[in-house]
C-alpha cells in the first residue's frame, strides 16, 4: 500500500486519483489471489490423480478403463 507520511506534503488531484487507482488495484489483486488460493484443483492435478489410480489398479491386475 502507498501512504503519504509527511505532514507537509500537498497532494494534487492527480496524486489522489493515482492513489485511489493503486488502492483499487491492490484490492483487485488481493481478491484474485484469495479466490485462486481456494480454487478447485486444476485439470493437470486431476489427471495425475487418475493416472496414479490407473497405475495402482494395473499393479494388482485390474485393467483400468
Buried (B, 14 or more C-beta within 10 A) or exposed (E): EEEEEEEEEEEEEEEEEEBEEEEEEEEEEEEEEEEEEEEEEEEEEEEEEEEEEBEEEEEEEEEEE
